[in-house]
Amino acid sequence: MLDALTHRPLMAIILVAFLLWIGVRAVRPRTIRYRQLYILPSVFLAISANQMFLTYAVEIWGFLAWVATTILACGVSWRMSEKTSIHIDRSAGTIELPGTWVTLSLILLFIGARLYFGRQLYVSPDLRVDPDFIAQILAMTGLVSGYYLGRSGSFLIRYFRATPR
């Protein structure tokens, strides 16, 4: 396991540390600037785009798996986020968010899945062109991307609909 963590590119280690930092911060209630809601969806969409266009030989089924899980997760998280109590201060440009373990849990799930898929690719490099395996990877990133898109989208809509004081 230690080998899986030590033989990673520096940028991957920095990205994991950044995501863990965000996840740990999300456990406690906090006040953020509304622009910060763009960060996690952007990070996970960039990871998805990198996988679809640069890393794997993606066929239509892989792309459809990504689209389906992204839409599904986006819808579910949007509905969950609508019920979340937040306080919006348009004049200060801030949103008070309650603490949640979901963010850290989802980030840990994402990191664990990435380690698993990376290990599988190391053991069986021919999986890099296996459409079913690639569809699983893309579905996992679509799930995480969709969750953060829906959550951030719900909060941003509520932010921009709020009347400034």
FENZI-V848203 format. One record per residue. N is the residue number from 1. PHI is phi in whole degrees, 0 to 359 (NA if undefined). Layout:
N;PHI
N;PHI
This chain:
1;NA
2;298
3;299
4;295
5;271
6;274
7;260
8;238
9;297
10;303
11;297
12;294
13;294
14;297
15;298
16;298
17;299
18;297
19;296
20;296
21;299
22;296
23;297
24;293
25;297
26;288
27;293
28;259
29;300
30;206
31;250
32;235
33;284
34;300
35;296
36;294
37;292
38;277
39;293
40;297
41;300
42;295
43;298
44;287
45;292
46;294
47;297
48;299
49;297
50;300
51;292
52;289
53;255
54;239
55;267
56;241
57;275
58;277
59;257
60;302
61;292
62;295
63;296
64;295
65;297
66;295
67;299
68;297
69;290
70;295
71;295
72;299
73;295
74;298
75;296
76;295
77;290
78;299
79;296
80;297
81;288
82;298
83;272
84;282
85;279
86;231
87;245
88;250
89;237
90;296
91;295
92;270
93;73
94;237
95;226
96;268
97;251
98;285
99;289
100;211
101;274
102;298
103;299
104;296
105;299
106;293
107;295
108;295
109;299
110;298
111;296
112;299
113;295
114;297
115;296
116;298
117;296
118;297
119;295
120;298
121;292
122;293
123;287
124;230
125;300
126;293
127;293
128;300
129;247
130;278
131;301
132;292
133;294
134;296
135;298
136;295
137;298
138;292
139;296
140;296
141;290
142;295
143;299
144;291
145;300
146;297
147;301
148;287
149;296
150;295
151;296
152;294
153;299
154;298
155;293
156;293
157;300
158;296
159;297
160;286
161;277
162;292
163;275
164;292
165;265
